[in-house]
Each structure stands twice: as structure tokens, then as C-alpha cells.
Amino acid sequence: MVTGHFISIEGGDGAGKTTQITLLADYIASTGREVVVTREPGGTPLGQQIRQALLHGEDLSARTEALLYSADRAHHAATVIRPALDRGATVITDRFIDSSVAYQGAARALGVDEIRELNNWAVNGLKPELTILLDLDPVIGAARVGTEKDRLESAGDAFHQRVRQTFLSMADAEPERFTVIDASGQIAAIAAEIRAAYERL
């Protein structure tokens, strides 16, 4: 039986996920709870190799990309997320299935239902209780990222607009799980909104 809390942080590139995850983790730790911060891809030693191939390696077909993400996620869920939840920890992951649905399902046009089904199978139905969507205009996000871009960050404005719209559509469809926050605001104000959403757990 899962006894911990599972939180995913989603959003486009440059939305400030890393900063906000750190602030939320520090807050949760200050309450005396164990908190595990992880990411996808790259939350395990195997995942770090997959991350390098996905973001900085040779060009990949869309299907190859999708399968590598789901393989990383299957291993990550089995070896990091579920064990932490089982011992009562709060797990915060930088990206989970929703990212694959938005990036590969919609923006790579592989089909949102197909990608969701693939990844649900990979993690045996594991799902976050709370998903924070840091919503940001992709043009602003690209400017924050700077000139050193990985494969996905370099995919172009139209690609990232599709990603954003898919994230927002998913949030509309699951309002009980998603909390959408304007990521163009002040860091402290965003952190306060995230803490409030966490407290509702």
C-alpha cells in the first residue's frame, strides 16, 4: 500500500521547475517529512545514460524517443519512486507521464492516447496525487533557456506551443490533480502557490 505522497512538476522548458522543486523540497523537509527529489529522464544511473542519449546524442526517430522515455520511466518508478512512497516519503519528480503525452504524443504527433497507454503500462498505473503545471509562454521560456539548447529545447516555437496547449488541455481535463500556476510571476509568489497546493494533500 502506498503511504507517501507523489507530486510531479510539469511545464515547458524555462518555466522554473528546478527552482520551485528545490523550494518545495526544502519546505517539506522543514516539516520533518522525508522528501525525495528526482527527475525524468535521469533519476537513476541507467536514466542518466538514457538522458544523455535523448537530449545530447544522435538524432532519434519520434518512436525511438518515446520508447526511451518510457523505458527510463519504468525503471525510475520501480527503483526510486515506489520504494520511496512505500516507506512514507514525499516524492517530487521533475516531469512524469504528462510530459511524454505533451512532447511525444502531441508535439511529435504519435498520439496522446497511445503514449499515455504505453507509459501507464510502463509504470503499472502509478500516478501523481498532485501535478503542478508551471505555465509559461514558450517564447519567454526559450529566452530563459539561452543559447545552449538540447534536442527538445531546439525543436522550435510551433513544437513548444503544441506542448503548452496539451499541458493546459490535460489540466482542464483533470482539475482535481492539476494546479496550474502562471510561471511568469515572482519566484516567491509561485512558491507560495505551490506550498498551498501541497498543503491541500
C-alpha positions in Angstrom: 0.0 0.0 0.0 1.4 3.4 -1.0 1.7 5.6 2.1 3.8 8.6 0.9 2.8 11.5 -1.4 3.7 11.7 -5.1 4.0 15.1 -6.7 5.0 15.9 -10.3 6.1 19.2 -11.5 5.4 19.9 -15.2 5.8 22.7 -17.7 7.7 23.8 -20.7 11.4 24.4 -20.9 12.5 27.5 -18.9 9.4 27.5 -16.7 11.5 27.4 -13.5 10.8 23.8 -12.4 14.2 23.2 -10.9 14.0 26.4 -8.7 10.5 25.6 -7.5 11.2 21.9 -6.8 14.1 23.0 -4.6 12.0 25.4 -2.7 9.1 22.9 -2.2 11.5 20.2 -1.1 13.1 22.5 1.5 9.7 23.4 2.8 8.6 19.7 3.1 11.9 18.8 4.8 11.4 21.6 7.3 8.2 19.9 8.4 10.1 16.7 9.3 9.0 14.6 6.4 11.4 12.6 4.2 11.4 14.1 0.7 12.9 12.5 -2.4 13.6 14.8 -5.3 14.1 13.1 -8.7 13.7 13.8 -12.4 12.9 12.3 -15.7 14.9 11.3 -17.6 17.9 10.8 -15.4 16.6 9.8 -11.9 18.7 6.6 -11.9 22.2 5.7 -13.1 20.6 4.0 -16.1 18.4 7.0 -16.6 21.4 9.3 -16.8 22.7 7.3 -19.7 19.2 7.4 -21.4 19.1 11.2 -20.7 22.4 11.7 -22.4 21.2 9.7 -25.5 17.8 11.5 -25.6 19.0 15.1 -25.1 22.5 15.2 -26.4 23.0 12.1 -28.6 22.4 11.3 -32.2 19.2 12.2 -34.0 16.3 9.8 -33.0 13.0 8.9 -34.6 10.0 10.0 -32.7 9.1 6.4 -31.8 12.6 5.7 -30.5 12.4 8.8 -28.4 9.1 7.8 -26.9 10.2 4.3 -26.1 13.4 5.5 -24.4 11.4 7.9 -22.2 9.0 5.1 -21.3 11.9 2.7 -20.5 13.5 5.3 -18.3 10.2 5.9 -16.5 9.5 2.2 -15.9 12.9 1.7 -14.3 12.6 5.0 -12.4 9.2 4.1 -11.0 10.3 0.6 -9.9 13.6 1.5 -8.3 13.2 5.1 -7.0 9.6 6.3 -6.8 7.6 3.3 -5.5 10.2 2.3 -2.8 10.2 5.9 -1.5 6.4 6.0 -1.4 6.2 2.7 0.3 8.4 3.9 3.2 6.2 7.0 3.5 8.4 9.6 1.8 7.1 12.5 -0.3 8.4 12.2 -3.9 8.8 15.2 -6.1 9.6 14.4 -9.7 10.7 16.9 -12.4 8.4 15.5 -15.2 6.4 12.3 -15.4 3.9 10.8 -17.9 2.2 14.1 -18.7 5.5 15.3 -20.3 5.6 12.3 -22.7 1.9 12.9 -23.6 2.6 16.5 -24.4 6.0 16.2 -26.1 5.8 12.8 -27.9 2.1 12.3 -28.0 1.1 15.7 -29.2 4.1 17.7 -30.4 5.7 14.6 -32.1 2.2 13.6 -33.3 2.5 10.0 -32.0 -1.0 10.2 -30.4 -1.8 11.3 -26.9 -3.8 8.2 -26.1 -1.2 5.8 -27.4 1.6 7.5 -25.4 -0.5 7.6 -22.2 -1.3 4.0 -22.5 2.3 3.0 -23.2 3.5 4.9 -20.1 0.7 3.8 -17.8 1.7 0.2 -18.7 5.4 1.1 -18.1 4.7 2.3 -14.5 1.9 -0.2 -13.7 -0.6 2.6 -13.2 1.4 4.8 -10.9 0.0 8.3 -10.9 0.9 11.5 -9.0 -1.6 12.8 -6.5 -0.7 16.3 -7.3 0.7 17.8 -10.5 1.9 21.4 -10.6 1.9 22.8 -14.1 4.1 25.9 -14.4 2.6 27.6 -17.4 4.7 29.9 -19.4 4.7 31.4 -22.9 7.3 29.3 -24.8 8.9 32.4 -26.2 9.7 33.6 -22.7 10.8 30.1 -21.8 13.2 29.9 -24.8 14.8 33.2 -23.8 15.3 31.9 -20.2 17.0 28.7 -21.5 19.6 30.7 -23.5 21.6 29.7 -26.5 22.8 26.3 -25.2 19.8 24.1 -26.1 19.3 20.3 -26.1 17.4 18.3 -28.8 14.0 19.1 -27.4 14.7 22.7 -26.5 15.8 23.2 -30.1 12.5 21.9 -31.6 11.1 25.3 -32.5 8.3 27.6 -31.4 5.4 25.7 -33.0 6.5 22.5 -31.3 6.6 24.1 -27.9 3.3 25.9 -28.4 1.7 22.4 -29.0 3.4 21.2 -25.8 1.9 24.1 -23.9 -1.6 23.7 -25.2 -1.5 20.0 -24.5 -0.5 20.5 -20.9 -3.3 23.0 -20.5 -5.8 20.6 -22.0 -4.7 17.9 -19.6 -5.1 20.3 -16.7 -8.6 21.2 -17.8 -9.5 17.5 -18.0 -8.2 16.6 -14.6 -8.7 19.7 -12.3 -8.6 17.5 -9.2 -5.0 16.5 -9.9 -3.6 19.6 -11.6 -2.8 23.0 -10.2 -1.9 25.5 -12.9 0.4 28.4 -11.9 1.5 31.3 -14.0 5.3 30.8 -14.2 5.9 34.4 -15.3 5.4 35.7 -11.8 7.7 36.3 -8.9 9.6 33.2 -7.6 8.3 33.7 -4.0 4.7 34.1 -5.1 4.9 31.0 -7.2 6.5 29.0 -4.3 3.6 30.2 -2.0 1.0 28.9 -4.5 2.8 25.5 -4.8 3.0 25.2 -1.0 -0.7 25.9 -0.7 -1.4 23.2 -3.2 0.8 20.8 -1.3 -0.9 21.6 2.0 -4.2 20.5 0.4 -2.9 17.0 0.1 
